Amino acid sequence: MSRSEFIFAFKAWRQELPKGGRCCVLISADPDALASAMAFKRLIRSRVDFVDIRRVNEVTRPDNLSMIRYLRIPVKQWERHRRDEFNMFALIDSQPSHNAQFQEQIYSAIIDHHPRTDLSGYLAPGAFCDINPGIGATSSMMTQFLQALKIRPGPLLATALLYGIRTDTGAFERSGGEEDLRAYQWLSRCADANLLRRISRSEYMRAWLPFFSRAFRSLQDCHAGGAYASLNEIRSADLIVSVADFFTKVHGLRWIAVSGIKSGTIIVVFRGDGSRDMGRFAEACFGDIGTAGGHRNMARAEFSIDKVPEGIKPAEFVYKRLMTRKLRDAVSMSETGERQ
């Protein structure tokens, strides 16, 4: 289906929403998900009794906290025991396989821009499903729906969507195409530039600074202009993301992998300049022992610390996997084939 057909289908789905709807919008809270959920609520609130936005993760990143505060996003923690309060669920900027808690529901709507996974058994009859990895941010998709319904977003919603597009596209450096750019330009006319600036400047917590020092000390060169850093034990996975994003600004560094250990799980976050497919690289390195994948410029892997052989330090284990020739050669060969 073309974008215009998906937009038409959304309008038809919205029109047929039953009276008495009590909708729960589930997200894994990040800027794109928060903004998109906020937009989804705006799109359907006149068609249902009420809409709640619920997150399955803890919010610890300072920009996310600032976004929720300054833009007054009414997001709450998901609580399983309140499931019967809702008679319909929507999953925004995610898919059921992305989180075990998402797999407990049947959805009336799933809207996402990540690569499509198996949705069998997760869609209610007549559900609306729009999975489009060709678009850089779910916020861009939600903007298209707002435009189609001639709903002009207020300053808070427009600012949220603008920031969602900015973060997921890396300000159009990592990803994003014409549809994202058109959405961004349209939203810019409605957004609050001062609020956007305040949110954008809230990137780091002071308590994180020692971990940056740890990353600098542990930094090791890898192949193809890449590097690896280990943070060891951490309290929040968001810290790994912030450190990895920081390294993307280092001149001459083509890709970075940063690892940390949280609650017995090793998390590896990948960032790249597009010269190598980070999603495929993550899967090649760690897909056999855990979950791994992502986009060309950004990816993530997670696996149990029990997968590390006895006598080997976790950081050393990750580094050896990153440096395994057969894995990186497999990715290099696939990339060569794509270019031909």
C-alpha positions as a Markdown table, in Angstrom:
| # | Residue | x | y | z |
|---|---|---|---|---|
| 1 | Met | 0.0 | 0.0 | 0.0 |
| 2 | Ser | 1.1 | 3.6 | -0.7 |
| 3 | Arg | 1.2 | 6.2 | 2.0 |
| 4 | Ser | -2.0 | 7.8 | 0.8 |
| 5 | Glu | -3.7 | 4.4 | 1.0 |
| 6 | Phe | -2.5 | 3.9 | 4.6 |
| 7 | Ile | -3.7 | 7.4 | 5.5 |
| 8 | Phe | -7.1 | 6.7 | 3.9 |
| 9 | Ala | -7.3 | 3.5 | 5.9 |
| 10 | Phe | -6.5 | 5.3 | 9.1 |
| 11 | Lys | -9.3 | 7.8 | 8.5 |
| 12 | Ala | -11.7 | 4.9 | 7.9 |
| 13 | Trp | -10.6 | 3.0 | 11.0 |
| 14 | Arg | -10.9 | 6.1 | 13.1 |
| 15 | Gln | -14.4 | 6.8 | 11.8 |
| 16 | Glu | -15.5 | 3.3 | 12.8 |
| 17 | Leu | -14.3 | 3.4 | 16.4 |
| 18 | Pro | -17.0 | 2.1 | 18.7 |
| 19 | Lys | -18.7 | 4.4 | 21.2 |
| 20 | Gly | -17.6 | 3.7 | 24.8 |
| 21 | Gly | -14.0 | 3.1 | 23.8 |
| 22 | Arg | -11.5 | 3.1 | 26.6 |
| 23 | Cys | -8.1 | 3.1 | 24.9 |
| 24 | Cys | -4.7 | 2.4 | 26.4 |
| 25 | Val | -1.7 | 3.5 | 24.3 |
| 26 | Leu | 1.3 | 1.4 | 25.2 |
| 27 | Ile | 4.8 | 2.7 | 24.5 |
| 28 | Ser | 8.4 | 2.2 | 25.4 |
| 29 | Ala | 9.0 | 5.9 | 26.3 |
| 30 | Asp | 11.5 | 7.8 | 24.2 |
| 31 | Pro | 11.0 | 11.1 | 22.4 |
| 32 | Asp | 9.5 | 9.6 | 19.3 |
| 33 | Ala | 7.2 | 7.3 | 21.2 |
| 34 | Leu | 6.1 | 10.0 | 23.6 |
| 35 | Ala | 5.3 | 12.4 | 20.8 |
| 36 | Ser | 3.6 | 9.8 | 18.7 |
| 37 | Ala | 1.4 | 8.7 | 21.6 |
| 38 | Met | 0.5 | 12.3 | 22.3 |
| 39 | Ala | -0.5 | 12.7 | 18.7 |
| 40 | Phe | -2.5 | 9.4 | 18.6 |
| 41 | Lys | -4.4 | 10.6 | 21.7 |
| 42 | Arg | -5.2 | 13.9 | 19.9 |
| 43 | Leu | -6.4 | 12.0 | 16.8 |
| 44 | Ile | -8.9 | 9.7 | 18.6 |
| 45 | Arg | -9.9 | 11.4 | 21.7 |
| 46 | Ser | -13.2 | 12.8 | 20.2 |
| 47 | Arg | -14.1 | 9.3 | 19.1 |
| 48 | Val | -13.7 | 7.4 | 22.4 |
| 49 | Asp | -14.5 | 7.9 | 26.1 |
| 50 | Phe | -10.9 | 8.3 | 27.2 |
| 51 | Val | -7.3 | 7.6 | 26.2 |
| 52 | Asp | -4.5 | 6.8 | 28.6 |
| 53 | Ile | -0.8 | 6.8 | 27.6 |
| 54 | Arg | 1.1 | 4.1 | 29.5 |
| 55 | Arg | 4.9 | 3.3 | 29.4 |
| 56 | Val | 6.4 | -0.1 | 30.1 |
| 57 | Asn | 9.9 | 1.3 | 30.9 |
| 58 | Glu | 11.4 | 3.7 | 33.4 |
| 59 | Val | 12.2 | 7.2 | 32.1 |
| 60 | Thr | 15.7 | 8.2 | 33.2 |
| 61 | Arg | 17.2 | 10.2 | 30.3 |
| 62 | Pro | 17.2 | 13.9 | 31.1 |
| 63 | Asp | 15.9 | 15.0 | 27.7 |
| 64 | Asn | 12.9 | 12.6 | 28.1 |
| 65 | Leu | 12.2 | 13.8 | 31.6 |
| 66 | Ser | 12.4 | 17.4 | 30.3 |
| 67 | Met | 10.1 | 16.6 | 27.4 |
| 68 | Ile | 7.5 | 15.1 | 29.7 |
| 69 | Arg | 7.7 | 18.1 | 32.1 |
| 70 | Tyr | 7.8 | 21.0 | 29.6 |
| 71 | Leu | 5.3 | 19.6 | 27.1 |
| 72 | Arg | 2.9 | 18.2 | 29.8 |
| 73 | Ile | 2.8 | 14.7 | 28.4 |
| 74 | Pro | 0.3 | 12.7 | 30.5 |
| 75 | Val | 2.2 | 9.4 | 30.5 |
| 76 | Lys | 1.9 | 6.9 | 33.4 |
| 77 | Gln | 3.5 | 3.6 | 34.3 |
| 78 | Trp | 1.8 | 0.5 | 32.8 |
| 79 | Glu | 0.2 | -1.6 | 35.6 |
| 80 | Arg | -1.0 | -5.1 | 34.6 |
| 81 | His | -3.7 | -5.2 | 37.3 |
| 82 | Arg | -5.5 | -2.2 | 35.6 |
| 83 | Arg | -5.9 | -4.0 | 32.3 |
| 84 | Asp | -9.6 | -4.5 | 32.7 |
| 85 | Glu | -10.1 | -0.7 | 32.7 |
| 86 | Phe | -9.5 | -0.7 | 28.9 |
| 87 | Asn | -11.4 | -2.3 | 26.1 |
| 88 | Met | -8.9 | -1.4 | 23.3 |
| 89 | Phe | -5.1 | -1.2 | 23.1 |
| 90 | Ala | -2.8 | 0.7 | 20.7 |
| 91 | Leu | 0.9 | 0.1 | 20.3 |
| 92 | Ile | 2.8 | 3.1 | 19.1 |
| 93 | Asp | 6.5 | 3.2 | 17.9 |
| 94 | Ser | 7.0 | -0.4 | 18.8 |
| 95 | Gln | 5.9 | -3.9 | 18.0 |
| 96 | Pro | 4.9 | -6.8 | 20.3 |
| 97 | Ser | 8.3 | -8.6 | 19.9 |
| 98 | His | 10.1 | -5.5 | 21.3 |
| 99 | Asn | 9.0 | -6.1 | 24.9 |
| 100 | Ala | 7.6 | -9.0 | 26.8 |
| 101 | Gln | 4.9 | -6.8 | 28.3 |
| 102 | Phe | 3.7 | -5.8 | 24.8 |
| 103 | Gln | 3.0 | -9.5 | 24.0 |
| 104 | Glu | 0.3 | -9.7 | 26.6 |
| 105 | Gln | -2.3 | -7.7 | 24.6 |
| 106 | Ile | -4.3 | -7.8 | 21.4 |
| 107 | Tyr | -4.2 | -4.5 | 19.6 |
| 108 | Ser | -6.7 | -2.4 | 17.8 |
| 109 | Ala | -3.9 | -0.3 | 16.3 |
| 110 | Ile | -0.1 | -0.8 | 15.8 |
| 111 | Ile | 1.8 | 2.1 | 14.2 |
| 112 | Asp | 5.6 | 2.0 | 13.9 |
| 113 | His | 8.6 | 2.8 | 11.7 |
| 114 | His | 10.9 | 0.0 | 12.8 |
| 115 | Pro | 11.4 | -3.1 | 10.6 |
| 116 | Arg | 8.4 | -5.3 | 10.6 |
| 117 | Thr | 8.3 | -8.4 | 12.9 |
| 118 | Asp | 5.8 | -11.2 | 13.2 |
| 119 | Leu | 2.4 | -9.7 | 14.3 |
| 120 | Ser | 0.5 | -13.0 | 14.1 |
| 121 | Gly | -2.0 | -13.2 | 16.9 |
| 122 | Tyr | -1.6 | -9.7 | 18.1 |
| 123 | Leu | -4.1 | -7.8 | 15.9 |
| 124 | Ala | -7.8 | -7.6 | 16.8 |
| 125 | Pro | -10.4 | -8.0 | 14.0 |
| 126 | Gly | -10.6 | -4.8 | 12.0 |
| 127 | Ala | -7.3 | -3.5 | 13.5 |
| 128 | Phe | -5.3 | -0.7 | 11.8 |
| 129 | Cys | -1.7 | -1.6 | 11.2 |
| 130 | Asp | 0.9 | 0.7 | 9.7 |
| 131 | Ile | 4.5 | -0.5 | 9.8 |
| 132 | Asn | 6.8 | 1.6 | 7.6 |
| 133 | Pro | 10.6 | 1.3 | 8.1 |
| 134 | Gly | 11.1 | 3.6 | 5.1 |
| 135 | Ile | 10.1 | 6.6 | 7.3 |
| 136 | Gly | 12.6 | 7.9 | 9.8 |
| 137 | Ala | 10.3 | 8.5 | 12.7 |
| 138 | Thr | 6.8 | 7.4 | 13.8 |
| 139 | Ser | 6.3 | 11.1 | 14.6 |
| 140 | Ser | 6.3 | 11.8 | 10.9 |
| 141 | Met | 3.7 | 9.2 | 10.3 |
| 142 | Met | 1.5 | 10.7 | 13.0 |
| 143 | Thr | 2.0 | 14.2 | 11.5 |
| 144 | Gln | 0.6 | 12.8 | 8.2 |
| 145 | Phe | -2.5 | 11.6 | 9.9 |
| 146 | Leu | -3.0 | 15.0 | 11.6 |
| 147 | Gln | -2.6 | 16.7 | 8.2 |
| 148 | Ala | -5.1 | 14.3 | 6.5 |
| 149 | Leu | -7.7 | 15.1 | 9.2 |
| 150 | Lys | -7.0 | 18.8 | 9.0 |
| 151 | Ile | -6.0 | 18.9 | 12.7 |
| 152 | Arg | -3.6 | 21.7 | 13.5 |
| 153 | Pro | -1.5 | 20.7 | 16.5 |
| 154 | Gly | -1.1 | 23.1 | 19.4 |
| 155 | Pro | 2.4 | 24.3 | 20.3 |
| 156 | Leu | 3.0 | 21.5 | 22.8 |
| 157 | Leu | 2.1 | 18.7 | 20.5 |
| 158 | Ala | 3.9 | 20.3 | 17.5 |
| 159 | Thr | 7.1 | 20.7 | 19.6 |
| 160 | Ala | 6.9 | 17.1 | 20.8 |
| 161 | Leu | 6.5 | 15.7 | 17.3 |
| 162 | Leu | 9.3 | 18.0 | 16.0 |
| 163 | Tyr | 11.6 | 16.7 | 18.8 |
| 164 | Gly | 10.6 | 13.1 | 18.0 |
| 165 | Ile | 11.6 | 13.5 | 14.4 |
| 166 | Arg | 14.8 | 15.3 | 15.3 |
| 167 | Thr | 15.9 | 12.5 | 17.7 |
| 168 | Asp | 15.1 | 9.5 | 15.6 |
| 169 | Thr | 16.6 | 10.9 | 12.5 |
| 170 | Gly | 19.6 | 12.3 | 14.3 |
| 171 | Ala | 18.7 | 15.8 | 12.9 |
| 172 | Phe | 18.5 | 14.1 | 9.5 |
| 173 | Glu | 22.1 | 12.9 | 9.8 |
| 174 | Arg | 21.3 | 9.2 | 10.6 |
| 175 | Ser | 18.1 | 8.7 | 8.7 |
| 176 | Gly | 15.0 | 10.4 | 7.4 |
| 177 | Gly | 13.7 | 11.2 | 4.0 |
| 178 | Glu | 11.4 | 13.6 | 2.2 |
| 179 | Glu | 8.3 | 12.6 | 4.2 |
| 180 | Asp | 10.2 | 13.3 | 7.4 |
| 181 | Leu | 11.5 | 16.6 | 6.1 |
| 182 | Arg | 8.0 | 17.7 | 5.0 |
| 183 | Ala | 6.5 | 16.8 | 8.4 |
| 184 | Tyr | 9.3 | 18.7 | 10.1 |
| 185 | Gln | 8.8 | 21.8 | 8.1 |
| 186 | Trp | 5.1 | 21.8 | 8.6 |
| 187 | Leu | 5.4 | 21.3 | 12.4 |
| 188 | Ser | 8.1 | 24.1 | 12.6 |
| 189 | Arg | 5.3 | 26.6 | 11.9 |
| 190 | Cys | 3.4 | 25.5 | 15.0 |
| 191 | Ala | 6.1 | 24.5 | 17.5 |
| 192 | Asp | 7.5 | 26.5 | 20.4 |
| 193 | Ala | 11.2 | 27.1 | 19.6 |
| 194 | Asn | 12.1 | 28.1 | 23.2 |
| 195 | Leu | 10.7 | 24.9 | 24.6 |
| 196 | Leu | 12.4 | 22.9 | 22.0 |
| 197 | Arg | 15.7 | 24.5 | 22.8 |
| 198 | Arg | 15.3 | 23.8 | 26.6 |
| 199 | Ile | 14.6 | 20.1 | 25.9 |
| 200 | Ser | 17.4 | 19.7 | 23.5 |
| 201 | Arg | 20.0 | 21.1 | 26.0 |
| 202 | Ser | 19.0 | 18.5 | 28.7 |
| 203 | Glu | 21.2 | 15.7 | 27.5 |
| 204 | Tyr | 23.3 | 14.5 | 30.5 |
| 205 | Met | 22.9 | 14.0 | 34.2 |
| 206 | Arg | 25.8 | 15.1 | 36.4 |
| 207 | Ala | 25.8 | 11.7 | 38.1 |
| 208 | Trp | 26.7 | 10.2 | 34.6 |
| 209 | Leu | 30.0 | 12.0 | 34.3 |
| 210 | Pro | 32.1 | 9.3 | 36.0 |
| 211 | Phe | 30.8 | 6.8 | 33.5 |
| 212 | Phe | 32.0 | 9.0 | 30.6 |
| 213 | Ser | 35.4 | 8.9 | 32.3 |
| 214 | Arg | 35.2 | 5.1 | 32.5 |
| 215 | Ala | 34.3 | 5.0 | 28.8 |
| 216 | Phe | 37.3 | 7.1 | 27.8 |
| 217 | Arg | 39.6 | 4.9 | 29.8 |
| 218 | Ser | 38.3 | 1.6 | 28.4 |
| 219 | Leu | 38.1 | 2.8 | 24.8 |
| 220 | Gln | 39.7 | 0.3 | 22.3 |
| 221 | Asp | 40.2 | 0.6 | 18.6 |
| 222 | Cys | 38.3 | -1.9 | 16.4 |
| 223 | His | 38.4 | -2.6 | 12.7 |
| 224 | Ala | 37.1 | -0.4 | 9.9 |
| 225 | Gly | 37.5 | 2.9 | 11.9 |
| 226 | Gly | 35.4 | 1.7 | 14.8 |
| 227 | Ala | 35.9 | 1.6 | 18.6 |
| 228 | Tyr | 34.5 | -0.2 | 21.7 |
| 229 | Ala | 34.0 | 1.1 | 25.2 |
| 230 | Ser | 32.8 | -0.7 | 28.3 |
| 231 | Leu | 30.9 | 0.9 | 31.2 |
| 232 | Asn | 30.6 | -2.4 | 33.3 |
| 233 | Glu | 27.8 | -2.2 | 35.9 |
| 234 | Ile | 25.2 | 0.5 | 35.3 |
| 235 | Arg | 21.8 | 1.5 | 36.7 |
| 236 | Ser | 20.2 | 2.7 | 33.5 |
| 237 | Ala | 20.5 | 1.5 | 29.9 |
| 238 | Asp | 19.9 | 5.1 | 28.8 |
| 239 | Leu | 23.4 | 5.9 | 30.0 |
| 240 | Ile | 24.8 | 3.5 | 27.4 |
| 241 | Val | 22.8 | 5.3 | 24.7 |
| 242 | Ser | 24.0 | 8.7 | 25.8 |
| 243 | Val | 27.6 | 7.6 | 25.8 |
| 244 | Ala | 27.3 | 6.0 | 22.4 |
| 245 | Asp | 25.6 | 9.1 | 21.0 |
| 246 | Phe | 28.5 | 11.2 | 22.4 |
| 247 | Phe | 31.1 | 9.2 | 20.5 |
| 248 | Thr | 29.3 | 9.8 | 17.2 |
| 249 | Lys | 30.6 | 13.3 | 17.4 |
| 250 | Val | 34.3 | 12.2 | 17.5 |
| 251 | His | 36.0 | 13.1 | 14.3 |
| 252 | Gly | 37.2 | 10.1 | 12.3 |
| 253 | Leu | 35.3 | 7.5 | 14.3 |
| 254 | Arg | 33.1 | 5.6 | 11.8 |
| 255 | Trp | 31.3 | 3.4 | 14.3 |
| 256 | Ile | 31.1 | 2.8 | 18.1 |
| 257 | Ala | 29.9 | 0.0 | 20.3 |
| 258 | Val | 29.3 | 0.7 | 24.0 |
| 259 | Ser | 28.4 | -2.0 | 26.5 |
| 260 | Gly | 27.1 | -2.1 | 30.1 |
| 261 | Ile | 25.7 | -4.6 | 32.5 |
| 262 | Lys | 22.3 | -4.2 | 34.1 |
| 263 | Ser | 20.5 | -6.8 | 36.3 |
| 264 | Gly | 22.5 | -9.6 | 34.8 |
| 265 | Thr | 22.0 | -8.6 | 31.2 |
| 266 | Ile | 24.8 | -7.3 | 28.9 |
| 267 | Ile | 23.6 | -4.5 | 26.7 |
| 268 | Val | 25.6 | -3.3 | 23.7 |
| 269 | Val | 24.5 | -0.2 | 21.9 |
| 270 | Phe | 25.8 | 0.5 | 18.3 |
| 271 | Arg | 26.1 | 3.8 | 16.5 |
| 272 | Gly | 27.6 | 4.4 | 13.0 |
| 273 | Asp | 28.0 | 6.8 | 10.2 |
| 274 | Gly | 26.2 | 4.7 | 7.6 |
| 275 | Ser | 29.3 | 3.1 | 6.1 |
| 276 | Arg | 28.4 | -0.2 | 7.8 |
| 277 | Asp | 25.0 | -1.6 | 8.6 |
| 278 | Met | 24.9 | -1.5 | 12.4 |
| 279 | Gly | 21.7 | -3.6 | 12.6 |
| 280 | Arg | 23.3 | -6.5 | 10.6 |
| 281 | Phe | 26.6 | -6.1 | 12.5 |
| 282 | Ala | 24.9 | -6.4 | 15.9 |
| 283 | Glu | 22.9 | -9.4 | 14.7 |
| 284 | Ala | 26.0 | -11.1 | 13.3 |
| 285 | Cys | 28.0 | -10.5 | 16.6 |
| 286 | Phe | 25.3 | -11.4 | 19.2 |
| 287 | Gly | 22.2 | -12.7 | 17.5 |
| 288 | Asp | 23.1 | -16.3 | 18.3 |
| 289 | Ile | 23.2 | -15.7 | 22.1 |
| 290 | Gly | 20.5 | -13.1 | 22.6 |
| 291 | Thr | 18.4 | -10.4 | 20.8 |
| 292 | Ala | 20.1 | -8.1 | 18.3 |
| 293 | Gly | 19.3 | -5.8 | 15.4 |
| 294 | Gly | 18.3 | -2.3 | 14.4 |
| 295 | His | 18.8 | 0.2 | 11.6 |
| 296 | Arg | 21.9 | 0.9 | 9.5 |
| 297 | Asn | 23.1 | 3.7 | 11.7 |
| 298 | Met | 21.9 | 2.5 | 15.1 |
| 299 | Ala | 21.4 | -0.9 | 16.7 |
| 300 | Arg | 21.3 | -2.8 | 20.0 |
| 301 | Ala | 22.0 | -6.2 | 21.4 |
| 302 | Glu | 21.1 | -7.8 | 24.7 |
| 303 | Phe | 22.1 | -11.2 | 26.2 |
| 304 | Ser | 22.4 | -12.8 | 29.6 |
| 305 | Ile | 25.8 | -12.5 | 31.4 |
| 306 | Asp | 25.5 | -16.3 | 31.8 |
| 307 | Lys | 26.6 | -16.5 | 28.1 |
| 308 | Val | 30.0 | -15.3 | 29.0 |
| 309 | Pro | 32.4 | -18.2 | 29.5 |
| 310 | Glu | 33.9 | -18.7 | 33.0 |
| 311 | Gly | 37.2 | -16.9 | 33.5 |
| 312 | Ile | 36.6 | -14.2 | 30.8 |
| 313 | Lys | 35.6 | -10.7 | 31.7 |
| 314 | Pro | 32.3 | -9.5 | 30.1 |
| 315 | Ala | 34.1 | -6.5 | 28.4 |
| 316 | Glu | 36.7 | -8.8 | 26.9 |
| 317 | Phe | 34.0 | -11.2 | 25.7 |
| 318 | Val | 32.1 | -8.4 | 23.9 |
| 319 | Tyr | 35.3 | -7.1 | 22.3 |
| 320 | Lys | 36.4 | -10.5 | 21.0 |
| 321 | Arg | 32.9 | -10.9 | 19.4 |
| 322 | Leu | 33.2 | -7.5 | 17.7 |
| 323 | Met | 36.6 | -8.4 | 16.4 |
| 324 | Thr | 35.7 | -11.9 | 15.1 |
| 325 | Arg | 36.7 | -11.9 | 11.5 |
| 326 | Lys | 34.1 | -14.3 | 10.2 |
| 327 | Leu | 31.3 | -12.1 | 11.7 |
| 328 | Arg | 32.6 | -8.8 | 10.3 |
| 329 | Asp | 33.4 | -10.3 | 7.0 |
| 330 | Ala | 29.9 | -11.7 | 6.6 |
| 331 | Val | 28.5 | -8.2 | 7.2 |
| 332 | Ser | 31.1 | -6.6 | 4.8 |
| 333 | Met | 30.1 | -9.1 | 2.1 |
| 334 | Ser | 26.4 | -8.4 | 2.4 |
| 335 | Glu | 27.1 | -4.7 | 2.2 |
| 336 | Thr | 29.2 | -5.1 | -0.9 |
| 337 | Gly | 26.4 | -7.1 | -2.5 |
| 338 | Glu | 23.9 | -4.3 | -1.7 |
| 339 | Arg | 26.1 | -1.7 | -3.4 |
| 340 | Gln | 26.5 | -3.7 | -6.6 |
